[in-house]
Amino acid sequence: MKLIFNDFEIIKRSGNIILSSPHCKRQFREGKIKAKEIRTGTLVKKVSSKTRSSCIYRSKYAKNDPNYDKKSTYKSELVDFIKDNNIKLLIDVHGMRASRDVDICIGTDFGKNVLYNENLVNLFETTFLKYGYKNVTIDDPFSATYPYTVSSYVSRTAHIPCIQVEINNKFTHSRFDSFDFENLVKCFTEVVDKASCFLTENAL
């Protein structure tokens, strides 16, 4: 089932996790248009389909930034969807510039956004390492601390653990030798499946 809004869409599936890609289209922040994050939307939709998880993603440019604006239809509709569909975890997916020496950054606001569940964060970290992402960091350089990031806002408002995942562009842009989109899809599929089982077993 697809829910269509002005500049984003939600695909409803049966799982207890929702994936998010608020920057897969251009954004407008502080008077400037920012470039879209390549393949984050495609990744979210593919992994959603493979894992039967729900997903939310930008569908076109609008003069806003869901990961920054205080008032955001993207975030408010996401929270309503989470509450109405018994969602237990949000994974918010982003891209970071290739010049950074980090492969994957897991943002948790130093544990606050995941309700201080270290085992859940460890599950993500170990899975990323398993798939060959060597420099996997927690909250450095992106901690998702700003209160109106998607993960911070949703965690605080919907009272579920939320993880922000920043992926180095060298894995999502085809111009880099390290580009391997299929490895990303496999990695995220496994981490979502594992997290879903973990959430069920631990009744978070």
C-alpha positions in Angstrom: 0.0 0.0 0.0 1.4 3.4 -1.0 0.5 6.6 0.7 1.1 9.7 -1.5 1.8 13.1 -0.1 2.9 16.4 -1.8 6.6 15.7 -1.8 7.1 12.3 -0.2 5.6 8.8 -0.2 5.2 6.1 2.4 5.0 2.4 1.4 3.3 0.3 4.0 4.4 -3.3 4.5 3.9 -5.8 7.3 7.3 -5.5 9.2 8.0 -3.7 12.4 10.7 -1.4 11.0 10.5 1.6 8.7 13.3 3.0 6.6 13.6 6.7 5.7 15.3 8.7 3.0 14.6 12.4 3.4 17.4 13.6 1.2 17.0 11.5 -1.9 15.8 14.7 -3.6 17.2 18.2 -3.4 16.5 20.1 -0.1 16.1 23.7 0.8 18.0 24.8 3.9 18.8 28.3 5.2 18.1 30.0 1.8 20.1 27.5 -0.3 19.3 24.4 -2.4 21.3 21.4 -1.4 22.1 18.5 -3.7 20.3 15.2 -3.3 22.0 12.2 -1.7 22.6 9.7 -4.5 20.9 6.2 -4.3 19.7 6.6 -0.7 16.1 6.5 -1.9 16.7 3.5 -4.2 18.5 1.7 -1.3 15.6 2.3 1.1 13.0 1.1 -1.4 14.9 -2.0 -2.4 15.6 -3.1 1.2 12.1 -2.3 2.2 10.8 -4.7 -0.5 13.3 -7.4 0.4 12.5 -7.3 4.1 8.8 -6.4 4.0 9.6 -3.3 6.0 7.8 0.0 5.4 9.6 3.0 4.0 9.3 6.7 3.6 11.2 8.8 1.0 11.1 12.1 -0.8 9.4 11.9 -4.2 10.2 15.4 -5.5 11.8 18.7 -4.6 10.0 21.1 -2.3 11.2 24.2 -0.5 11.9 22.4 2.8 14.3 20.0 4.5 12.7 17.3 6.6 15.9 16.6 8.4 16.3 20.2 9.6 13.0 22.1 9.6 11.2 22.5 13.0 7.8 22.0 11.3 7.8 19.2 8.8 4.9 17.2 7.3 7.4 14.5 6.5 8.2 14.0 10.2 4.6 14.5 11.5 3.1 12.0 9.0 6.0 9.6 9.8 5.2 9.7 13.5 1.5 9.2 12.9 2.3 6.2 10.7 4.7 4.7 13.3 2.0 5.0 16.0 -0.8 3.6 13.9 1.2 0.6 12.6 3.1 -0.6 15.7 6.5 0.3 14.2 9.4 -0.6 16.6 12.4 1.0 14.9 13.3 3.8 12.4 16.4 3.6 10.2 17.1 7.0 8.6 19.5 6.7 5.7 21.9 9.5 4.5 25.0 10.0 2.4 28.2 11.8 3.3 31.0 13.1 1.1 33.6 10.7 -0.2 36.5 12.8 1.2 35.7 11.7 4.7 37.7 8.8 6.2 34.6 7.2 7.7 32.8 4.4 5.7 29.7 4.3 7.8 28.6 6.5 10.7 25.8 5.3 13.0 24.1 8.3 14.7 22.4 7.8 18.0 22.7 11.2 19.8 25.1 9.3 22.2 22.5 6.7 22.9 19.5 9.0 23.5 17.8 8.3 20.1 18.1 4.5 20.6 16.8 4.7 24.1 20.3 3.7 25.3 20.1 0.2 23.8 23.7 -0.6 23.2 23.0 -4.1 21.9 20.9 -2.7 19.1 23.7 -0.4 18.1 26.3 -3.2 18.3 24.1 -5.3 16.0 24.3 -2.6 13.3 28.1 -2.0 13.8 29.0 -5.7 13.6 26.9 -6.3 10.5 28.4 -3.3 8.7 31.9 -4.6 9.6 31.0 -8.1 8.3 30.2 -6.6 4.9 33.6 -5.0 4.6 33.0 -1.5 5.8 36.1 -0.9 7.8 35.8 2.5 9.5 32.4 2.2 11.2 31.9 5.0 13.8 29.3 5.8 16.4 28.2 9.4 16.6 31.3 10.7 14.8 31.1 12.9 12.7 27.3 12.7 12.7 25.5 12.2 16.0 21.9 13.2 15.0 21.8 15.4 18.1 20.0 18.4 16.5 16.4 18.0 17.8 14.8 18.3 14.4 16.7 15.6 12.5 14.3 12.9 11.5 15.8 10.3 14.0 16.0 12.7 17.0 12.5 14.1 16.4 10.9 10.7 15.9 12.6 9.0 18.8 11.5 11.8 21.1 7.9 12.0 19.7 7.1 8.4 18.9 9.2 6.9 21.8 10.9 4.3 19.7 14.6 3.7 19.0 15.8 5.5 15.9 19.2 5.1 14.1 20.7 7.5 11.6 23.0 5.8 9.1 25.4 7.9 7.1 27.0 6.1 4.1 30.2 7.3 2.4 29.5 8.4 -1.1 32.3 6.2 -2.4 30.0 3.3 -2.0 26.9 4.9 -3.7 28.5 6.9 -6.5 29.4 4.8 -9.6 32.4 7.1 -10.4 34.4 5.6 -7.5 36.2 2.3 -7.7 34.8 1.3 -4.3 31.2 1.6 -5.7 29.2 -1.6 -4.8 25.5 -0.9 -4.5 24.6 -4.6 -4.4 26.8 -5.1 -1.3 25.0 -2.2 0.4 21.6 -3.7 -0.4 22.7 -7.1 1.0 24.2 -5.5 4.1 21.1 -3.4 4.9 18.8 -6.3 4.2 20.7 -8.4 6.7 20.8 -5.7 9.3 17.1 -5.0 9.0 16.3 -8.7 9.3 18.5 -9.0 12.3 17.1 -5.9 13.9 13.5 -7.1 13.4 14.2 -10.4 15.1 16.1 -8.6 17.9 13.1 -6.2 18.5 10.7 -9.1 18.6 12.8 -11.2 21.0 13.5 -8.2 23.3 10.0 -6.6 23.0 11.4 -3.1 22.9 
